[in-house]
Amino acid sequence: WEAEKPPKPFGYTYHREPFAADVSEGKNDPIYNAHSYHTKVPHKAIMRYILYYTEPGDIVFDGFCGTGMTGVAAQLCGDKATVESLGYKVEDDGTISEQVIDENGKKVWQPFSKLGARKAVLNDLSPAATFIAYNYNIPVDVQAFEREAKRILKEVEDECGWMYETTHTDGKTKGKINYTVWSDVFVCPDCMQEVIFWDVAVDKEAGVVKHEFPCPHCGAILNKRRMQRAWVNKYDSAIKETVRQARQVPVLINYTVGKTRTEKKPDASDLALIEKIEQSEIPYWFPTNPIPKGDKTGEPLRIGITHVHHFYTKRNLWVLADLRRLLKKKEFLLLFNSQLVNISKLNRYRIGISFPYNPLSGTLYIGSQVAESNVFTAYKNKIDRLVDAFSLPHQISAISTKSATDKGMIPDNSFTYLFLDPPFGSNINYSELNFLWESWLKVWTNNKPEAIESKVQGKGPQEYHRLMTNCFKEANRVLKPGHWMTVEFSNTKASVWNSIQTALGEAGFIVANVSVL
């Protein structure tokens, strides 16, 4: 959506036609990939809008900043190489031109902007989001970060690396576990024997999961709906309670011997190692917060994942707790935060991939095959990505954590341009999905003003419309007259689209264009 705040009637010179081009930018970028998030607009896409609507030194505002890509985009408008990577031409005097078709059908270069960093004011309701945004938008001593991060990782690996050791099939050579696959266990309704889902339902050669399969004990034709889960009761010393959880067992180990990757079924020594870890006490702090009842938390609660630490195997939880003890500085906490989902039980296993990572999908779904990734391998890979991201030009953006409806201390008519990526109705419940990250950070979202549709929060279409209208009214207040706001929005429900368009009108905006981003 391109929406304009009506200009003042006299003496006003700023003018832009609505941005009328479809924007497509890939996501294979070190900044984009440094830290995952539920929705994320590539910064290069936002740069096109900022370059079009603003001049160097102008102030841009994003009230739903997420991981801070608007701030990154604003500062990189001053980086010639990045601007040229968008297909623009930058002259020696800083004039930026784009290729257009003239009246004779020829391609010509047309000036439209100036090279130079813009300033950004960023805000989000989620502490996890603003924490990530903060680290994306401050200068970092890259060499010091890389050196210290690798030192800490090695220190913890020296202490806990034995947890990822396995014996090769020759019975004597030591290997390093890359990941372990865990499978759901069910009970056949006919013979009441346990059935390991991996053994009966997964076609390893074809890489598919069968819809129907025979019981290995009685031959009955089974599917997931016919079977009941197998459960296990165990004492959780962290919360001093006995918990009942859906049973999962290790079924495959992917490991490296020398320079060769191979796989095997867990043997007696592997099972003994897991049992040894299970019977040990983790000597360091880790979060044990109960998972709140919510629209997205029903799945983990249904299978007995009732507290934050249940999202991890005991092995991975131990290593995370040790790392969290040592990773204290802001940029190191960003590194720590960046892999908390990928090494949890949310990481579903897919046959044929070298190292499994969870594609963050807006759910807390735990699959029937879970990949328990090696924590050290995951963080070594992430260090390299963060080094690439931190190496790009940086300037400090102003960042706050509050509701987009909060007037705060921002004066009227402060900003030249607004880029907003608000919640999409009931598509994504940010406060619930960020609960895992925020539990490790020890600060949580105040979801009372969260602009979403949520049955648990008692927010339907009317409440969502009211909250979004108030957000847009505040946006109108801080935007300069005659200037533009871009609203990035995605929802398949026509009613939600209509609600947003109505909210924009009620807030005093004129919707001039709908383009594809």
WOLINHU-V305284 format. One record per backbone hydrogen bond with DSSP energy under -0.5 kcal/mol. CO is the residue of the C=O (numbers start at 1). NH is the residue of the N-H. E is the energy in kcal/mol with one decimal. If there is no record, write none. Layout:
((CO	NH	E) (CO	NH	E))
//
This chain:
((1	3	-0.5) (1	487	-2.3) (2	512	-3.1) (2	513	-1.3) (3	485	-2.7) (4	6	-0.5) (4	510	-2.2) (5	482	-1.6) (11	13	-0.5) (27	29	-1.6) (29	33	-2.5) (30	34	-0.7) (31	34	-0.8) (31	35	-0.5) (40	42	-0.5) (42	45	-1.0) (42	46	-1.4) (43	47	-2.1) (44	48	-1.0) (45	49	-0.9) (46	50	-2.3) (47	51	-3.0) (48	52	-1.4) (49	53	-2.5) (50	54	-1.8) (55	58	-2.3) (58	60	-0.5) (58	119	-2.8) (59	416	-2.1) (59	417	-1.1) (60	121	-2.7) (61	419	-2.1) (62	65	-0.5) (62	123	-2.1) (65	68	-2.4) (65	69	-0.7) (68	72	-1.9) (69	73	-2.8) (70	74	-2.4) (71	75	-2.0) (72	76	-2.1) (73	77	-0.7) (74	77	-0.6) (74	118	-2.5) (75	78	-1.4) (76	79	-1.6) (77	116	-2.0) (78	80	-0.7) (79	83	-2.3) (80	84	-2.7) (81	85	-1.5) (83	86	-1.3) (83	88	-1.0) (84	87	-1.8) (89	91	-0.5) (89	97	-2.7) (91	94	-1.9) (94	115	-3.1) (95	91	-2.9) (96	112	-2.8) (96	113	-1.6) (97	89	-2.4) (98	110	-2.9) (100	102	-0.6) (100	108	-2.8) (102	105	-2.1) (106	102	-3.0) (108	100	-2.8) (108	110	-0.5) (110	98	-2.4) (113	96	-2.9) (117	57	-2.1) (119	60	-3.0) (120	398	-2.0) (121	62	-2.1) (122	400	-2.0) (123	65	-3.2) (124	402	-1.0) (126	130	-2.2) (127	131	-2.0) (128	132	-2.0) (129	133	-2.9) (130	134	-2.4) (131	135	-1.7) (132	136	-1.7) (133	137	-1.1) (134	137	-0.6) (135	138	-0.6) (137	397	-1.0) (140	142	-1.3) (141	145	-2.6) (142	146	-2.7) (143	147	-2.4) (144	148	-2.5) (145	149	-2.8) (146	150	-2.1) (147	151	-1.7) (148	152	-2.5) (149	153	-2.3) (150	154	-2.2) (151	155	-2.2) (152	156	-2.3) (153	157	-2.3) (154	158	-2.7) (155	159	-1.1) (156	160	-3.0) (157	161	-2.5) (160	163	-2.0) (161	164	-1.9) (162	165	-1.4) (164	177	-3.5) (166	175	-3.4) (168	171	-2.4) (173	168	-3.6) (175	166	-2.1) (175	177	-0.5) (176	256	-2.5) (178	374	-2.4) (179	254	-2.8) (180	372	-3.5) (181	251	-3.2) (181	252	-1.3) (182	370	-2.6) (183	249	-2.1) (184	197	-2.1) (185	230	-2.5) (186	195	-3.2) (187	228	-1.3) (188	192	-1.7) (193	188	-2.7) (195	186	-3.0) (195	197	-0.7) (196	199	-0.7) (196	200	-1.4) (197	201	-2.8) (197	202	-0.6) (198	202	-0.8) (201	203	-0.6) (201	210	-3.5) (202	204	-1.0) (203	207	-1.9) (203	208	-1.3) (208	203	-2.9) (208	210	-0.5) (213	222	-3.4) (215	219	-1.7) (220	215	-2.5) (222	213	-1.8) (223	226	-0.6) (223	227	-1.2) (228	187	-2.6) (230	247	-3.0) (232	245	-2.5) (234	243	-3.0) (235	237	-0.8) (236	239	-0.8) (236	240	-1.2) (236	241	-1.6) (241	236	-3.7) (241	243	-0.5) (243	234	-2.3) (243	245	-0.6) (245	232	-2.4) (247	185	-1.6) (249	183	-2.9) (252	181	-3.0) (253	255	-0.6) (253	264	-1.8) (254	178	-3.3) (254	179	-1.7) (255	262	-2.9) (256	176	-2.5) (256	258	-0.5) (257	259	-0.6) (257	260	-2.4) (260	257	-3.0) (262	255	-2.6) (264	253	-2.9) (267	271	-2.3) (268	272	-2.1) (269	273	-2.0) (270	274	-2.1) (271	275	-2.2) (272	276	-2.4) (273	277	-2.1) (274	278	-2.4) (275	279	-1.9) (277	280	-1.3) (289	308	-2.5) (297	301	-1.9) (298	302	-2.0) (299	303	-0.9) (300	303	-0.7) (300	305	-2.9) (301	304	-1.4) (303	246	-2.4) (304	306	-1.5) (306	291	-2.9) (307	310	-1.6) (308	311	-1.9) (309	312	-1.4) (311	345	-3.1) (313	317	-2.5) (314	318	-2.2) (315	319	-1.9) (316	320	-2.5) (317	321	-2.5) (318	322	-1.9) (319	323	-2.5) (320	324	-3.0) (321	325	-1.4) (322	326	-0.9) (323	326	-0.9) (323	327	-2.7) (326	328	-1.3) (329	333	-2.4) (330	334	-1.8) (331	335	-1.6) (332	336	-2.5) (333	337	-3.1) (334	338	-2.0) (335	339	-0.5) (336	339	-1.1) (337	340	-1.3) (339	343	-1.6) (341	344	-1.8) (344	347	-1.6) (346	348	-1.2) (347	371	-3.0) (350	353	-1.1) (358	360	-1.2) (365	367	-0.6) (368	184	-2.2) (369	349	-2.4) (370	182	-3.0) (370	372	-0.7) (371	373	-1.1) (372	180	-1.9) (373	375	-0.5) (374	378	-2.1) (375	379	-2.2) (376	380	-2.3) (377	381	-2.0) (378	382	-1.6) (379	383	-2.3) (380	384	-1.2) (381	385	-1.2) (382	386	-2.6) (383	387	-2.3) (384	388	-1.7) (385	389	-2.1) (386	390	-3.2) (387	391	-1.2) (389	392	-1.1) (398	122	-3.6) (400	124	-1.4) (400	402	-0.6) (403	406	-1.4) (407	410	-1.1) (411	414	-0.6) (415	480	-2.6) (416	484	-0.6) (417	61	-2.1) (418	486	-2.8) (420	488	-3.1) (423	425	-1.0) (424	427	-2.1) (425	453	-1.5) (428	430	-0.9) (429	433	-2.2) (430	434	-2.3) (432	435	-1.0) (434	438	-3.0) (435	439	-1.7) (436	440	-1.2) (437	441	-1.5) (438	442	-1.2) (438	443	-1.8) (445	447	-1.0) (446	449	-0.6) (447	450	-1.1) (450	452	-1.7) (452	454	-0.5) (454	458	-0.5) (454	459	-3.1) (455	458	-0.8) (458	460	-0.6) (459	454	-2.4) (460	464	-2.5) (461	465	-2.4) (462	466	-2.4) (463	467	-2.5) (464	468	-2.6) (465	469	-2.4) (466	470	-2.1) (467	471	-2.0) (468	472	-2.6) (469	473	-2.2) (470	474	-1.9) (471	475	-2.1) (472	476	-2.5) (473	477	-1.9) (474	478	-1.8) (475	479	-1.2) (477	413	-2.7) (478	414	-1.3) (478	415	-2.8) (480	483	-1.6) (483	5	-2.6) (484	418	-1.6) (485	3	-2.9) (486	420	-3.1) (486	488	-0.6) (487	489	-0.6) (492	494	-0.5) (493	497	-1.7) (494	498	-2.8) (495	499	-1.9) (496	500	-2.2) (497	501	-2.4) (498	502	-2.5) (499	503	-2.4) (500	504	-2.2) (501	505	-1.8) (502	506	-2.6) (503	507	-1.5) (504	509	-2.5) (505	508	-1.4) (508	6	-0.6) (509	511	-0.6) (510	4	-2.5) (510	512	-0.6) (513	2	-2.8) (515	517	-0.5) (516	23	-2.7))
//
